[in-house]
């Protein structure tokens, strides 16, 4: 899945827990993930500016 690929790349982390006896999975972005995402946004902005 896409989430697994992002986790394996080190861009997100997964945490599994239980809330009121129900399984809960949450994801958060890592520092590497934030850096990569920011770089991607800058590249997209540059592409838009140069058109």
CHARMM internal coordinates of N, CA and C (Angstrom, degrees):
IC EDIT
DIST 1 N 1 CA 1.4470
DIST 1 CA 1 C 1.5300
ANGL 1 N 1 CA 1 C 109.66
DIST 1 C 2 N 1.3074
ANGL 1 CA 1 C 2 N 116.65
DIHE 1 N 1 CA 1 C 2 N 167.98
DIST 2 N 2 CA 1.4632
ANGL 1 C 2 N 2 CA 121.31
DIHE 1 CA 1 C 2 N 2 CA -179.92
DIST 2 CA 2 C 1.5229
ANGL 2 N 2 CA 2 C 111.24
DIHE 1 C 2 N 2 CA 2 C -65.25
DIST 2 C 3 N 1.3194
ANGL 2 CA 2 C 3 N 116.85
DIHE 2 N 2 CA 2 C 3 N -40.48
DIST 3 N 3 CA 1.4637
ANGL 2 C 3 N 3 CA 119.64
DIHE 2 CA 2 C 3 N 3 CA -179.76
DIST 3 CA 3 C 1.5227
ANGL 3 N 3 CA 3 C 111.36
DIHE 2 C 3 N 3 CA 3 C -64.12
DIST 3 C 4 N 1.3120
ANGL 3 CA 3 C 4 N 116.71
DIHE 3 N 3 CA 3 C 4 N -39.94
DIST 4 N 4 CA 1.4670
ANGL 3 C 4 N 4 CA 120.13
DIHE 3 CA 3 C 4 N 4 CA 179.39
DIST 4 CA 4 C 1.5264
ANGL 4 N 4 CA 4 C 110.34
DIHE 3 C 4 N 4 CA 4 C -63.43
DIST 4 C 5 N 1.3314
ANGL 4 CA 4 C 5 N 116.53
DIHE 4 N 4 CA 4 C 5 N -41.71
DIST 5 N 5 CA 1.4642
ANGL 4 C 5 N 5 CA 120.34
DIHE 4 CA 4 C 5 N 5 CA 179.07
DIST 5 CA 5 C 1.5268
ANGL 5 N 5 CA 5 C 110.73
DIHE 4 C 5 N 5 CA 5 C -63.11
DIST 5 C 6 N 1.3265
ANGL 5 CA 5 C 6 N 117.10
DIHE 5 N 5 CA 5 C 6 N -42.03
DIST 6 N 6 CA 1.4667
ANGL 5 C 6 N 6 CA 120.59
DIHE 5 CA 5 C 6 N 6 CA 178.01
DIST 6 CA 6 C 1.5271
ANGL 6 N 6 CA 6 C 111.22
DIHE 5 C 6 N 6 CA 6 C -65.22
DIST 6 C 7 N 1.3167
ANGL 6 CA 6 C 7 N 116.33
DIHE 6 N 6 CA 6 C 7 N -38.08
DIST 7 N 7 CA 1.4665
ANGL 6 C 7 N 7 CA 120.35
DIHE 6 CA 6 C 7 N 7 CA 178.50
DIST 7 CA 7 C 1.5286
ANGL 7 N 7 CA 7 C 110.43
DIHE 6 C 7 N 7 CA 7 C -67.17
DIST 7 C 8 N 1.3220
ANGL 7 CA 7 C 8 N 116.76
DIHE 7 N 7 CA 7 C 8 N -44.27
DIST 8 N 8 CA 1.4638
ANGL 7 C 8 N 8 CA 120.50
DIHE 7 CA 7 C 8 N 8 CA 179.66
DIST 8 CA 8 C 1.5260
ANGL 8 N 8 CA 8 C 111.62
DIHE 7 C 8 N 8 CA 8 C -64.52
DIST 8 C 9 N 1.3340
ANGL 8 CA 8 C 9 N 116.82
DIHE 8 N 8 CA 8 C 9 N -30.26
DIST 9 N 9 CA 1.4636
ANGL 8 C 9 N 9 CA 121.02
DIHE 8 CA 8 C 9 N 9 CA 177.91
DIST 9 CA 9 C 1.5253
ANGL 9 N 9 CA 9 C 111.96
DIHE 8 C 9 N 9 CA 9 C -78.88
DIST 9 C 10 N 1.3314
ANGL 9 CA 9 C 10 N 117.03
DIHE 9 N 9 CA 9 C 10 N -9.47
DIST 10 N 10 CA 1.4573
ANGL 9 C 10 N 10 CA 121.06
DIHE 9 CA 9 C 10 N 10 CA 179.35
DIST 10 CA 10 C 1.5151
ANGL 10 N 10 CA 10 C 114.00
DIHE 9 C 10 N 10 CA 10 C 85.05
DIST 10 C 11 N 1.3361
ANGL 10 CA 10 C 11 N 117.62
DIHE 10 N 10 CA 10 C 11 N 15.61
DIST 11 N 11 CA 1.4613
ANGL 10 C 11 N 11 CA 121.57
DIHE 10 CA 10 C 11 N 11 CA -178.16
DIST 11 CA 11 C 1.5234
ANGL 11 N 11 CA 11 C 112.95
DIHE 10 C 11 N 11 CA 11 C -87.63
DIST 11 C 12 N 1.3137
ANGL 11 CA 11 C 12 N 117.48
DIHE 11 N 11 CA 11 C 12 N -25.50
DIST 12 N 12 CA 1.4646
ANGL 11 C 12 N 12 CA 121.30
DIHE 11 CA 11 C 12 N 12 CA 178.12
DIST 12 CA 12 C 1.5183
ANGL 12 N 12 CA 12 C 108.97
DIHE 11 C 12 N 12 CA 12 C -135.74
DIST 12 C 13 N 1.3288
ANGL 12 CA 12 C 13 N 115.84
DIHE 12 N 12 CA 12 C 13 N 162.32
DIST 13 N 13 CA 1.4718
ANGL 12 C 13 N 13 CA 120.44
DIHE 12 CA 12 C 13 N 13 CA 172.77
DIST 13 CA 13 C 1.5248
ANGL 13 N 13 CA 13 C 107.86
DIHE 12 C 13 N 13 CA 13 C -126.02
DIST 13 C 14 N 1.3087
ANGL 13 CA 13 C 14 N 114.49
DIHE 13 N 13 CA 13 C 14 N 146.90
DIST 14 N 14 CA 1.4564
ANGL 13 C 14 N 14 CA 121.13
DIHE 13 CA 13 C 14 N 14 CA -178.13
DIST 14 CA 14 C 1.5249
ANGL 14 N 14 CA 14 C 108.90
DIHE 13 C 14 N 14 CA 14 C -111.12
DIST 14 C 15 N 1.3185
ANGL 14 CA 14 C 15 N 115.90
DIHE 14 N 14 CA 14 C 15 N 141.53
DIST 15 N 15 CA 1.4631
ANGL 14 C 15 N 15 CA 121.17
DIHE 14 CA 14 C 15 N 15 CA 175.73
DIST 15 CA 15 C 1.5201
ANGL 15 N 15 CA 15 C 108.31
DIHE 14 C 15 N 15 CA 15 C -133.33
DIST 15 C 16 N 1.3244
ANGL 15 CA 15 C 16 N 115.02
DIHE 15 N 15 CA 15 C 16 N 123.93
DIST 16 N 16 CA 1.4632
ANGL 15 C 16 N 16 CA 120.31
DIHE 15 CA 15 C 16 N 16 CA 178.03
DIST 16 CA 16 C 1.5220
ANGL 16 N 16 CA 16 C 108.59
DIHE 15 C 16 N 16 CA 16 C -104.94
DIST 16 C 17 N 1.3277
ANGL 16 CA 16 C 17 N 115.16
DIHE 16 N 16 CA 16 C 17 N 138.78
DIST 17 N 17 CA 1.4582
ANGL 16 C 17 N 17 CA 120.66
DIHE 16 CA 16 C 17 N 17 CA 179.22
DIST 17 CA 17 C 1.5202
ANGL 17 N 17 CA 17 C 108.59
DIHE 16 C 17 N 17 CA 17 C -153.21
DIST 17 C 18 N 1.3091
ANGL 17 CA 17 C 18 N 114.70
DIHE 17 N 17 CA 17 C 18 N -177.87
DIST 18 N 18 CA 1.4633
ANGL 17 C 18 N 18 CA 120.72
DIHE 17 CA 17 C 18 N 18 CA 176.01
DIST 18 CA 18 C 1.5197
ANGL 18 N 18 CA 18 C 108.51
DIHE 17 C 18 N 18 CA 18 C -122.48
DIST 18 C 19 N 1.3225
ANGL 18 CA 18 C 19 N 116.28
DIHE 18 N 18 CA 18 C 19 N 135.86
DIST 19 N 19 CA 1.4596
ANGL 18 C 19 N 19 CA 122.91
DIHE 18 CA 18 C 19 N 19 CA 174.81
DIST 19 CA 19 C 1.5209
ANGL 19 N 19 CA 19 C 106.78
DIHE 18 C 19 N 19 CA 19 C -124.48
DIST 19 C 20 N 1.3240
ANGL 19 CA 19 C 20 N 115.29
DIHE 19 N 19 CA 19 C 20 N 117.71
DIST 20 N 20 CA 1.4732
ANGL 19 C 20 N 20 CA 120.46
DIHE 19 CA 19 C 20 N 20 CA -175.82
DIST 20 CA 20 C 1.5304
ANGL 20 N 20 CA 20 C 111.58
DIHE 19 C 20 N 20 CA 20 C 51.93
DIST 20 C 21 N 1.3196
ANGL 20 CA 20 C 21 N 115.05
DIHE 20 N 20 CA 20 C 21 N 45.92
DIST 21 N 21 CA 1.4667
ANGL 20 C 21 N 21 CA 123.41
DIHE 20 CA 20 C 21 N 21 CA 178.20
DIST 21 CA 21 C 1.5289
ANGL 21 N 21 CA 21 C 114.42
DIHE 20 C 21 N 21 CA 21 C 65.95
DIST 21 C 22 N 1.3132
ANGL 21 CA 21 C 22 N 117.15
DIHE 21 N 21 CA 21 C 22 N 13.76
DIST 22 N 22 CA 1.4646
ANGL 21 C 22 N 22 CA 120.77
DIHE 21 CA 21 C 22 N 22 CA 177.22
DIST 22 CA 22 C 1.5233
ANGL 22 N 22 CA 22 C 108.48
DIHE 21 C 22 N 22 CA 22 C -112.77
DIST 22 C 23 N 1.3268
ANGL 22 CA 22 C 23 N 116.75
DIHE 22 N 22 CA 22 C 23 N 137.87
DIST 23 N 23 CA 1.4616
ANGL 22 C 23 N 23 CA 118.80
DIHE 22 CA 22 C 23 N 23 CA 179.69
DIST 23 CA 23 C 1.5311
ANGL 23 N 23 CA 23 C 111.35
DIHE 22 C 23 N 23 CA 23 C -65.16
DIST 23 C 24 N 1.3179
ANGL 23 CA 23 C 24 N 114.73
DIHE 23 N 23 CA 23 C 24 N 141.88
DIST 24 N 24 CA 1.4596
ANGL 23 C 24 N 24 CA 121.28
DIHE 23 CA 23 C 24 N 24 CA 179.71
DIST 24 CA 24 C 1.5249
ANGL 24 N 24 CA 24 C 108.21
DIHE 23 C 24 N 24 CA 24 C -137.17
DIST 24 C 25 N 1.3216
ANGL 24 CA 24 C 25 N 116.73
DIHE 24 N 24 CA 24 C 25 N 130.78
DIST 25 N 25 CA 1.4556
ANGL 24 C 25 N 25 CA 121.95
DIHE 24 CA 24 C 25 N 25 CA 177.21
DIST 25 CA 25 C 1.5147
ANGL 25 N 25 CA 25 C 108.38
DIHE 24 C 25 N 25 CA 25 C -118.67
DIST 25 C 26 N 1.3278
ANGL 25 CA 25 C 26 N 115.94
DIHE 25 N 25 CA 25 C 26 N 128.64
DIST 26 N 26 CA 1.4633
ANGL 25 C 26 N 26 CA 119.67
DIHE 25 CA 25 C 26 N 26 CA 177.26
DIST 26 CA 26 C 1.5253
ANGL 26 N 26 CA 26 C 108.92
DIHE 25 C 26 N 26 CA 26 C -126.27
DIST 26 C 27 N 1.3180
ANGL 26 CA 26 C 27 N 115.13
DIHE 26 N 26 CA 26 C 27 N 151.54
DIST 27 N 27 CA 1.4579
ANGL 26 C 27 N 27 CA 122.25
DIHE 26 CA 26 C 27 N 27 CA -179.37
DIST 27 CA 27 C 1.5152
ANGL 27 N 27 CA 27 C 108.71
DIHE 26 C 27 N 27 CA 27 C -124.59
DIST 27 C 28 N 1.3186
ANGL 27 CA 27 C 28 N 116.39
DIHE 27 N 27 CA 27 C 28 N 145.54
DIST 28 N 28 CA 1.4619
ANGL 27 C 28 N 28 CA 120.75
DIHE 27 CA 27 C 28 N 28 CA 174.83
DIST 28 CA 28 C 1.5228
ANGL 28 N 28 CA 28 C 108.54
DIHE 27 C 28 N 28 CA 28 C -139.88
DIST 28 C 29 N 1.3197
ANGL 28 CA 28 C 29 N 115.20
DIHE 28 N 28 CA 28 C 29 N 152.73
DIST 29 N 29 CA 1.4581
ANGL 28 C 29 N 29 CA 120.43
DIHE 28 CA 28 C 29 N 29 CA -177.76
DIST 29 CA 29 C 1.5298
ANGL 29 N 29 CA 29 C 109.33
DIHE 28 C 29 N 29 CA 29 C -82.14
DIST 29 C 30 N 1.3157
ANGL 29 CA 29 C 30 N 116.14
DIHE 29 N 29 CA 29 C 30 N 143.06
DIST 30 N 30 CA 1.4609
ANGL 29 C 30 N 30 CA 121.80
DIHE 29 CA 29 C 30 N 30 CA 177.73
DIST 30 CA 30 C 1.5298
ANGL 30 N 30 CA 30 C 108.95
DIHE 29 C 30 N 30 CA 30 C -90.87
DIST 30 C 31 N 1.3202
ANGL 30 CA 30 C 31 N 116.56
DIHE 30 N 30 CA 30 C 31 N 171.60
DIST 31 N 31 CA 1.4660
ANGL 30 C 31 N 31 CA 120.30
DIHE 30 CA 30 C 31 N 31 CA 176.29
DIST 31 CA 31 C 1.5283
ANGL 31 N 31 CA 31 C 110.65
DIHE 30 C 31 N 31 CA 31 C -60.23
DIST 31 C 32 N 1.3368
ANGL 31 CA 31 C 32 N 116.88
DIHE 31 N 31 CA 31 C 32 N -42.65
DIST 32 N 32 CA 1.4694
ANGL 31 C 32 N 32 CA 120.38
DIHE 31 CA 31 C 32 N 32 CA 177.32
DIST 32 CA 32 C 1.5223
ANGL 32 N 32 CA 32 C 111.06
DIHE 31 C 32 N 32 CA 32 C -62.63
DIST 32 C 33 N 1.3198
ANGL 32 CA 32 C 33 N 116.50
DIHE 32 N 32 CA 32 C 33 N -39.31
DIST 33 N 33 CA 1.4551
ANGL 32 C 33 N 33 CA 120.80
DIHE 32 CA 32 C 33 N 33 CA 178.70
DIST 33 CA 33 C 1.5153
ANGL 33 N 33 CA 33 C 111.57
DIHE 32 C 33 N 33 CA 33 C -64.57
DIST 33 C 34 N 1.3186
ANGL 33 CA 33 C 34 N 117.37
DIHE 33 N 33 CA 33 C 34 N -41.97
DIST 34 N 34 CA 1.4638
ANGL 33 C 34 N 34 CA 121.18
DIHE 33 CA 33 C 34 N 34 CA 179.26
DIST 34 CA 34 C 1.5263
ANGL 34 N 34 CA 34 C 110.60
DIHE 33 C 34 N 34 CA 34 C -65.91
DIST 34 C 35 N 1.3147
ANGL 34 CA 34 C 35 N 116.26
DIHE 34 N 34 CA 34 C 35 N -40.83
DIST 35 N 35 CA 1.4623
ANGL 34 C 35 N 35 CA 120.53
DIHE 34 CA 34 C 35 N 35 CA 178.76
DIST 35 CA 35 C 1.5303
ANGL 35 N 35 CA 35 C 110.71
DIHE 34 C 35 N 35 CA 35 C -63.34
DIST 35 C 36 N 1.3098
ANGL 35 CA 35 C 36 N 116.51
DIHE 35 N 35 CA 35 C 36 N -44.54
DIST 36 N 36 CA 1.4634
ANGL 35 C 36 N 36 CA 121.02
DIHE 35 CA 35 C 36 N 36 CA 179.38
DIST 36 CA 36 C 1.5219
ANGL 36 N 36 CA 36 C 111.33
DIHE 35 C 36 N 36 CA 36 C -65.24
DIST 36 C 37 N 1.3187
ANGL 36 CA 36 C 37 N 117.22
DIHE 36 N 36 CA 36 C 37 N -41.86
DIST 37 N 37 CA 1.4628
ANGL 36 C 37 N 37 CA 121.47
DIHE 36 CA 36 C 37 N 37 CA 179.82
DIST 37 CA 37 C 1.5282
ANGL 37 N 37 CA 37 C 110.66
DIHE 36 C 37 N 37 CA 37 C -64.49
DIST 37 C 38 N 1.3235
ANGL 37 CA 37 C 38 N 117.09
DIHE 37 N 37 CA 37 C 38 N -43.56
DIST 38 N 38 CA 1.4651
ANGL 37 C 38 N 38 CA 121.09
DIHE 37 CA 37 C 38 N 38 CA 178.10
DIST 38 CA 38 C 1.5205
ANGL 38 N 38 CA 38 C 111.07
DIHE 37 C 38 N 38 CA 38 C -61.67
DIST 38 C 39 N 1.3123
ANGL 38 CA 38 C 39 N 116.40
DIHE 38 N 38 CA 38 C 39 N -41.61
DIST 39 N 39 CA 1.4596
ANGL 38 C 39 N 39 CA 121.15
DIHE 38 CA 38 C 39 N 39 CA 177.72
DIST 39 CA 39 C 1.5269
ANGL 39 N 39 CA 39 C 110.86
DIHE 38 C 39 N 39 CA 39 C -62.93
DIST 39 C 40 N 1.3074
ANGL 39 CA 39 C 40 N 116.79
DIHE 39 N 39 CA 39 C 40 N -40.89
DIST 40 N 40 CA 1.4692
ANGL 39 C 40 N 40 CA 121.87
DIHE 39 CA 39 C 40 N 40 CA 178.13
DIST 40 CA 40 C 1.5296
ANGL 40 N 40 CA 40 C 110.56
DIHE 39 C 40 N 40 CA 40 C -63.28
DIST 40 C 41 N 1.3272
ANGL 40 CA 40 C 41 N 117.44
DIHE 40 N 40 CA 40 C 41 N -44.08
DIST 41 N 41 CA 1.4649
ANGL 40 C 41 N 41 CA 120.85
DIHE 40 CA 40 C 41 N 41 CA 178.39
DIST 41 CA 41 C 1.5252
ANGL 41 N 41 CA 41 C 111.51
DIHE 40 C 41 N 41 CA 41 C -62.33
DIST 41 C 42 N 1.3258
ANGL 41 CA 41 C 42 N 117.22
DIHE 41 N 41 CA 41 C 42 N -41.14
DIST 42 N 42 CA 1.4627
ANGL 41 C 42 N 42 CA 120.66
DIHE 41 CA 41 C 42 N 42 CA 178.30
DIST 42 CA 42 C 1.5237
ANGL 42 N 42 CA 42 C 110.64
DIHE 41 C 42 N 42 CA 42 C -62.33
DIST 42 C 43 N 1.3233
ANGL 42 CA 42 C 43 N 117.26
DIHE 42 N 42 CA 42 C 43 N -40.63
DIST 43 N 43 CA 1.4671
ANGL 42 C 43 N 43 CA 120.98
DIHE 42 CA 42 C 43 N 43 CA 178.45
DIST 43 CA 43 C 1.5230
ANGL 43 N 43 CA 43 C 110.79
DIHE 42 C 43 N 43 CA 43 C -64.47
DIST 43 C 44 N 1.3259
ANGL 43 CA 43 C 44 N 117.46
DIHE 43 N 43 CA 43 C 44 N -40.67
DIST 44 N 44 CA 1.4644
ANGL 43 C 44 N 44 CA 120.73
DIHE 43 CA 43 C 44 N 44 CA 177.86
DIST 44 CA 44 C 1.5290
ANGL 44 N 44 CA 44 C 111.13
DIHE 43 C 44 N 44 CA 44 C -65.41
DIST 44 C 45 N 1.3305
ANGL 44 CA 44 C 45 N 117.02
DIHE 44 N 44 CA 44 C 45 N -42.18
DIST 45 N 45 CA 1.4624
ANGL 44 C 45 N 45 CA 120.68
DIHE 44 CA 44 C 45 N 45 CA 178.17
DIST 45 CA 45 C 1.5244
ANGL 45 N 45 CA 45 C 110.82
DIHE 44 C 45 N 45 CA 45 C -61.44
DIST 45 C 46 N 1.3132
ANGL 45 CA 45 C 46 N 116.78
DIHE 45 N 45 CA 45 C 46 N -41.65
DIST 46 N 46 CA 1.4612
ANGL 45 C 46 N 46 CA 121.58
DIHE 45 CA 45 C 46 N 46 CA 178.56
DIST 46 CA 46 C 1.5247
ANGL 46 N 46 CA 46 C 110.62
DIHE 45 C 46 N 46 CA 46 C -64.06
DIST 46 C 47 N 1.2965
ANGL 46 CA 46 C 47 N 117.11
DIHE 46 N 46 CA 46 C 47 N -41.10
DIST 47 N 47 CA 1.4616
ANGL 46 C 47 N 47 CA 121.72
DIHE 46 CA 46 C 47 N 47 CA 178.08
DIST 47 CA 47 C 1.5272
ANGL 47 N 47 CA 47 C 110.71
DIHE 46 C 47 N 47 CA 47 C -61.55
DIST 47 C 48 N 1.3115
ANGL 47 CA 47 C 48 N 116.89
DIHE 47 N 47 CA 47 C 48 N -43.08
DIST 48 N 48 CA 1.4662
ANGL 47 C 48 N 48 CA 121.23
DIHE 47 CA 47 C 48 N 48 CA -179.89
DIST 48 CA 48 C 1.5319
ANGL 48 N 48 CA 48 C 110.76
DIHE 47 C 48 N 48 CA 48 C -66.65
DIST 48 C 49 N 1.3204
ANGL 48 CA 48 C 49 N 117.06
DIHE 48 N 48 CA 48 C 49 N -41.70
DIST 49 N 49 CA 1.4713
ANGL 48 C 49 N 49 CA 120.95
DIHE 48 CA 48 C 49 N 49 CA -179.36
DIST 49 CA 49 C 1.5272
ANGL 49 N 49 CA 49 C 112.18
DIHE 48 C 49 N 49 CA 49 C -63.43
DIST 49 C 50 N 1.3144
ANGL 49 CA 49 C 50 N 116.85
DIHE 49 N 49 CA 49 C 50 N -33.86
DIST 50 N 50 CA 1.4651
ANGL 49 C 50 N 50 CA 121.37
DIHE 49 CA 49 C 50 N 50 CA -174.58
DIST 50 CA 50 C 1.5170
ANGL 50 N 50 CA 50 C 113.99
DIHE 49 C 50 N 50 CA 50 C -87.17
DIST 50 C 51 N 1.2995
ANGL 50 CA 50 C 51 N 118.38
DIHE 50 N 50 CA 50 C 51 N 7.52
DIST 51 N 51 CA 1.4664
ANGL 50 C 51 N 51 CA 119.61
DIHE 50 CA 50 C 51 N 51 CA 179.98
DIST 51 CA 51 C 1.4941
ANGL 51 N 51 CA 51 C 111.27
DIHE 50 C 51 N 51 CA 51 C -91.65
END
COOR INIT
IC SEED 1 N 1 CA 1 C
IC BUILD
